[in-house]
Amino acid sequence: MNRDVMGLIVKRDDGSEIVNYDDESFPSYIYDGWLEPKVTWERVPHFHEDVELLTVKSGTLAYSVNGKTLVLHEGDTIFVNSNQIHYSMAINDETATYVIFVVHPSILTASVAIEMKAIRPITDNPDIPYVRFRYKNEFTEAIRNIMLELPAIRHDPFEITMRFFHIWDIIRKQTACYGLNAEEITDEPHMKYFKTMMHFISEHYCSAVTLNDIAGSAGISKSLCNSVFKRYVEESPITYLMRFRARKVAEHLKISNLPLSEIASLTGFNGVSYMSETFRRFFGMSPREYRKKMQ
């Protein structure tokens, strides 16, 4: 694992996340983590070809998948399908702990027959953006127990592969149980718009960016732009931009000793005062307090 990017979301040119795998030769990331309000990895919308599973060990947290917010309690597990827009959220100032497993489906594709009959019918299905396992579900305990075993074997590809096959079997059985749900069908054009605008912001946040610029990057109107952001991240495009800039400020504060004036310039703020006001809005403390806490 590249320790330099732990806790950060690193993206490709198309805006998709570059997953920080535990071993470069095996596409799997397993982490025994925690979440609380205002940490840098909360509310960071992203997507990737890998599928993602998260099991809550303690507390309560929420996951947004394609704009739908799902509350997860202790013992619950969520499976997020390939290329879906998702992010985690803290709830009610509560700290939650979890195990997360981000893994590329190619691990399971020992043959074309398996890929076509067992893998792609799920990963390529727009009607399965996620699968949630909770207290009433007959598979919840089984998938939770497997997930809790993963941190101890995170550097053992063979053991991970065996458990991933078991997990995938559970997912196949669950999707077969409930079939298609119209409420969960992805609005593909709007998702493409959001991914394009999300990427535009990640590339231009350090410059002066307006609502016209954001909407224009996807070739849509300002009103539709506002609607798309409201759907996928429950906030306006400008609020999303400010939150993105504040996270970039936090990254600089954690890894550098740059003066605040230089950080403001690097992150698109017109001065330290405005940067500090915005940072406090999202992180609940001043940049100086945050730097002292992190360093």
Secondary structure, 3 states (H helix, E strand, C coil): CCHHHCCCCCECCCCCECCCCCECCECEEEEEEEECCCCCCCCCCECCCCEEEEEEEECEEEEEECCEEEEEECCCEEEECCCCCEEEEECCCCCEEEEEEEECHHHHCCCHHHHHHHHHHHHCCCCCCEEEECCCCCCHHHHHHHHHHHHHHCCCHHHHHHHHHHHHHHHHHHHHHHCCCHHHCCCHHHHHHHHHHHHHHHHHCCCCCCHHHHHHHHCCCHHHHHHHHHHHHCCCHHHHHHHHHHHHHHHHHHHCCCCHHHHHHHCCCCCHHHHHHHHHHHHCCCHHHHHHHHC
